[in-house]
Amino acid sequence: MARVVVIGAGLGGLPAAYELRHYLGQEHQVTLVSEFSQFTFIPGLVHVALGHVPLDRVQLDLGQLARRHKLEWVQGKVERIDPLKKCIYTADRDLAYDYLIIASGSELANDLVPGLGVYSHSVCTPVHALAAKDAWEEFCAHPGDLLVGAAPGAGCFGPAYEFVLSAEADLRRRGIRDRVQITYITPEPYIGHLGIAQVHQARQLTEGLMQERHISTITNAEIKEITPDRVYLADGRSFKQAYTMVLASFRGAEFVRVSGLGNAKGFLPVLPTLRHEKYPEIYGVGVSVQLDQPDKTPVPIGLPKSGQMTEAMAMVAAHNIAVDLGVLKRPLEVPTLEALCFAEYGETGIAYIAAPIIPDPKTGKRRYSYAARGVWVNWAKASFEHYFMVKMRFGLGLPWFERLGLQLLFGLSLSRPVPEDVRQIINV
Ligand SMILES: Cc1cc2nc3c(=O)[nH]c(=O)nc-3n(C[C@H](O)[C@H](O)[C@H](O)COP(=O)(O)OP(=O)(O)OC[C@H]3O[C@@H](n4cnc5c(N)ncnc54)[C@H](O)[C@@H]3O)c2cc1C
């Protein structure tokens, strides 16, 4: 019997545990370790922060899910891993593993910008979203200048655009839009970059929408400091603020850094098969994985790791472990890193597709990329969120019909057998 442990029960960890359960059968043990007792659908937090949906709509009880779907369940914060002894340490338990999937997401590097997270809000965790919501109600009662954006090094811009454009729509609904000056401040080189350069139509559509909604934009911006009433940039400019929501740059979880498993920022260096470069029993999935930004921008930015890419990685890691264990007689796979993101922008939305997100290093080209605008994006996003929560309740990772749907509707493939050239490099 193999002991397979998954650390993290987010958009990567929970589907990975379900996929493992599906492949491995009851003779192998699948254990899910998570700091919190709830699964949170993180993309839903933008609307929690604006008071549009209650937090419990985007959460599920992990203990119940684990019991229902025959997973071992450990609630605890992982403090350290000893990869040589193959042991995980939480405050009150040691857990041995034969295979390990790390899907622990990221931590917010608030300390890199003085005042970030102190005088600004975030939508990245349930606690932050609830605090942002209370402050939003207070702000709407006493409106002033609204600043939204991202810190230097950030790689996740979609939620900042969603927040600023949904907040703008909310202010109009409340009849107070004319009392609020809105500014979007970003390290992106242009509006609509979102950490992925040259997506066809992304710039035109996103810039156009920001102009339509009279939102001022500052690009190539390096936020240097946030004080109770101002935001300062490295170039000397500063802006008044009564409410600020700034996304921090990410770093890997602390246990990854202290266990010597990550790069300088604590992200896991993995092979294309998602296996750790140094420890073959460890796999990385989702935001915890190192993916370098290929676009050299004036202000550094990261590469976004979308939810759907994360799920594809979860599926691949589980598949490859099942192959390694001899349970699955199929070739090892790699994720294609083809990304689809539905962004809800008030009364309309924009879908961004980059297949794959990292262009071919030789040609500098992608298979294809495009952005499309319409209210249908909001319907698609709401339906997908509902579908995602239902499949988590039913213990499904990435079922065949979802893969087929993504292929038929958007031309996306999520994984493929290890290509021959990669096979030679990584020696599998
Ligand atoms: C506000 C926001 C909105 C977003 N919107 C979208 C969107 O619309 N579409 C899209 O495609 N993507 C979106 N994303 C990106 C998407 O949320 C991520 O791709 C996804 O959450 C990554 O999944 P993950 O499993 O890597 O990390 P997470 O979902 O963050 O899960 C990490 C898990 O690890 C656990 N953990 C961390 N440290 C430890 C520890 N030491 N011990 C035990 N457990 C630990 C956490 O508690 C959590 O359960 C958004 C991201 C944010 C922040």
The ligand as an ORCA input file, in Angstrom:
! r2SCAN-3c Opt
* xyz 0 1
  C      -8.858     36.867     -5.568
  C      -8.500     35.858     -6.618
  C      -9.364     35.665     -7.687
  C      -9.048     34.754     -8.688
  N      -9.898     34.601     -9.734
  C      -9.623     33.666    -10.674
  C     -10.517     33.469    -11.771
  O     -11.522     34.152    -11.905
  N     -10.217     32.487    -12.659
  C      -9.090     31.715    -12.537
  O      -8.866     30.840    -13.366
  N      -8.222     31.903    -11.525
  C      -8.458     32.850    -10.593
  N      -7.590     33.034     -9.553
  C      -6.447     32.120     -9.426
  C      -6.886     30.844     -8.683
  O      -7.578     31.182     -7.522
  C      -5.652     30.018     -8.396
  O      -5.159     29.555     -9.623
  C      -5.970     28.802     -7.515
  O      -6.597     29.159     -6.317
  C      -4.677     28.081     -7.238
  O      -4.951     26.913     -6.542
  P      -3.878     26.325     -5.511
  O      -4.414     25.001     -5.084
  O      -2.534     26.399     -6.094
  O      -3.905     27.349     -4.288
  P      -5.090     27.692     -3.310
  O      -6.408     27.557     -3.976
  O      -4.733     28.997     -2.716
  O      -5.010     26.568     -2.186
  C      -3.900     26.456     -1.339
  C      -4.289     25.548     -0.170
  O      -3.130     25.218      0.585
  C      -3.412     25.378      1.958
  N      -2.145     25.626      2.667
  C      -1.268     26.639      2.454
  N      -0.225     26.535      3.293
  C      -0.448     25.419      4.036
  C       0.279     24.792      5.087
  N       1.439     25.280      5.566
  N      -0.241     23.672      5.654
  C      -1.409     23.152      5.215
  N      -2.142     23.725      4.217
  C      -1.654     24.842      3.651
  C      -4.377     26.552      1.980
  O      -5.074     26.623      3.202
  C      -5.263     26.193      0.787
  O      -6.231     25.230      1.152
  C      -7.855     33.992     -8.588
  C      -6.983     34.201     -7.512
  C      -7.288     35.128     -6.550
  C      -6.328     35.364     -5.408
*
